[in-house]
Amino acid sequence: MDAAPPDEGRGPERDGAAGDNAFSHGEPAREFTHPARRSDTRARIQRVALELFAEQGYERTSLREIAERLGVTKAALYYHFKSKEDIVRSFTEDHFCRLDALIAWGRQQPPTPHTGHEILERYITILIEGSEVFLFLERNQASVASSGGGKQRFEQFRPRLNALAEIITGPNAKPRAHIRAAAAIFAVSAACMFFTHDPLTPAGPQESGTDGRQPLDRDELRKIVLELADDLTRDIGPG
C-alpha cells in the first residue's frame, strides 16, 4: 500500500486483493503526485464520507462504500485515509488549520477594534462553512467520543480560543474583557452550530412545513450572530 500512490482512475471493481497489488508498483497517478490534486481528492473523500455518514450512519458506513461512491479503488482511498477514524480526525485537523491561519492573520494586524470585528466575522464564516462537519460530530457523539478524541479536541481548542480572545481584546487585557471576548466566541459557535440546520423563521402562508418553520438563511444568520458578537465585545478591545 505504501510503495506508490494507487491509480484513482480505476473503478471500484478493482477493489480486491489483486487490484490492490496491481497498484503497488508502477507510475504514480498524476492526481496523487500533484499537490493541488491531492488536496482536491482529499476534500472530495471527506465530502462523500459526510454524505454517507448522514445517509446511513457512521457505524454502518464502510471504507469500501465510500470508495465505491467515489468511483475509486479501496487502495486509492487508503492513500489518503487508512480508516474512518482518520477521516473524522481530518475534519478536526482542517478546522484547527483554519483557526491557526485566522490567528496568524490577526496577530499581523494592528490591535484595533476593527481587527477584533474582523476576527469574529471570519470565525463565523469558518463555523458556517464547516456546519455539516459539526452536525455530524453532534449526531455521532458516542461513536466519536469512543475513540478518545473528544477530550483531546477541547484541549486543542482551548489555546486557540485564548489566542482569538487576546486578539479581540488586545494584550494585557483585564479579566472582564477576556471573559467577554471568550463568551462572544462561545456564543457565536453555539448559535452557528444550532441554527445553521435547525428551522427558526416562521414560514409564510405559501409554505406548508409541519411546524410552520424553515431554516434561517445563512447570510441572515451570519448578520445576526455578528451583531451579537459585536455587542458582547463592545468597548473591550484595544483602542
N, C-alpha and C positions, 0 to 999 in steps of 0.2 A: 504493500500500500504506500509505503513511504519512498519508494525508489524514484518515482516520477509522477507528476500530476496526470491523472487519467483524462481520457478524451471525453468531454462532456457532450459531444455531438451525437453519441450513440443513444439509442432508445433504451428503455427500462428492461427490455427483453434480454439484454446482455448482463443482467444483474446477478447471475450465478457465479459459481467459482471459476469456471473457465473464462467468463467475461472479465472478472476481476483480475485474473492472471494476465489476460491479454493487455491490460493497461499498466502492467508493472514495468514494461520496457518500452523503448522507442521514443519518438519525438514528443515532448510535452505539447499539449494543446495550446493554441495561441491565447485562448480565453484565460488560461491559468497562468501564463507567463507574463502577460501584460498587467501591470498593477491596477490600472483603471478597470480592466475587465474582471479581474479577480474581485475587486470591490463591488462591482455591479452584480456579479454572480452571488456573492455572499449576501447582499441585500435581497436578492431575489429568493434565495433559500429561506431567509428569515421571513419574508412576506408570505410565502407559500406555507411555511410551517405554522405561522399565526392563523392563516385561513383554516388549515386542517385542525388545529387545536380548538378553534372556535366552533367548527362544524361537529366534531365528534369527540372532543375532549383530549386533554393532554395524555392521559394514561392509555387511551385506546388508539393513539396515533403512533405509527412506527416510522423509523427512518426509511424503510422501503416504500411506504406510501408517499412520503414526502418526495423521494426520488422519482417515483412514478408520475406524480402530478407535474413535477418539473420537466419530465421527459429526459432524465439523465440516469446514468448507472448509479448504483449504490456506492461503487468505488469513487465515482466523481464527487458524490456528496461527502464521503469520508475525507476527501482532500481538504474540505473546509471545516467540517464538524464530525467528530467521532461518535457523538451521542446526542440525544435530545437535550440532555443536561447542558451540553456545550452550546446548543442553540440558545437556550434560556439564559445561560451565562453571558452570551454575546449581547443580548438585549441590555443587560445591566452595564456591561463594559462600554457599549456605544453611548448609553445615556451619560455615564461618567465622563467619557471623552468629550461630549458636547459641553458638559458643565465645566470641565477643565479649560476648554477653549474659551468659554464665556468669562471665566475667572481671569485667564491670561489677558484677554482683551480689556476687561475692566481695570486691571492693575496698570495698564498702559495709558488710561485716560486720566484727565485732570480730575481731582477729587471735588466734584461739584454735585449739587442736587440733580442736575441733568443726567450725569453719569449714573446716579442711583436709579433714576427713572428708566434709563435705557437698559440697565441690568435687569430690572423687573420685567420690562416689556420683552426682552429677549428670552428670559427664563420662561415666561408664559408661552412663548412660541415653541420652545423646546417641549414643554409639557403637552401642549395641544397636538403637536406633530407626532408625539410618541404615545398618544392616548390609547391606541389599540394594544400596545405592549402593556401599559398599566392596567387596562381592562383584563387582559389575560392573566397578569400576576394576581389581580384581585380575585378572579374567579377560580384560580388554581392555587390558593394559598397553601393548602395542605400538602399538595404534591411538591410545590416549590420549596416549602419550608423543610420537608423531609430530607432534602439534600444538604441542609445546614447553611443555605445561602442567605436566608432572611436576615439573621443577626449580622452577618458579615456585610450585607448591603447597607444596613443602617450605619454600621461603624464606618463604612466608606463615605456615606453621605454626610455624616456629621461635620467633618473638617471642611467639606465643600460648602455646607450651609454657613459655617462660621466665616469662610472666606467671602462669600457673597454678601453676608451681613456687614462685614467690615468695609467692603467697597461702598455699600449703600450709606453707611454712617460716617465713613472716614476713619482714619487711625485714631486710637486712644479715645474712643467714644465712651461715654458713661454707660453703665449697665442698662439704664432705662432705654436708651437709644438702641443698643444692641438687641435687647429683648423685643422691642417693637419691630425692628428690621427682621429678626428671626420669625416673629409672629406673622409678618406680611408674607414671607416666603412659604411658611406652612399653610397659611390661608389660601394663597393662590394655588398651591399644589393640590389641596383638598378640593377646591372649587372646580379646577380644571378637570381633575380625575372624575369627580362626581357628576358634573353637568355636561361633559362633552358627549356622553352617550345617553344619559337619562333624560326623559322628557321633562320639560319645565313650563314652556309657554302655552297658555290656553289656546286651543285650536279655534279657528274661525268657523262660521256657520257652514262653510262648504266642506269642512273636514269632518271625518267621522271616526276619529280614534275612540277606542273603547272607554278611555277616561277623559277625553276632551283635551289631551295634551300632546305636544310634539317636541322633538329635540330642539334645543336652542341653537340658533345659527352661531357658527363658530366665531365669526367676526364680532357678533354682538357679545358673545361670551368673553372674548378677549378684551373688549372695551370695558365691560362691567368689572371684570376681575382686575384690570389695570387700575381702574378708578379706586377700587377697594385697597389695592396695594399702595397707591399714592396717598390715600387718606391715612393709612396706618404709618406711613413713613414721613408724613408731612412735618417739616421743621426739625427733623432729627439728623439730616445729612450735613456734610461739611459745607461751609459757606462763610 
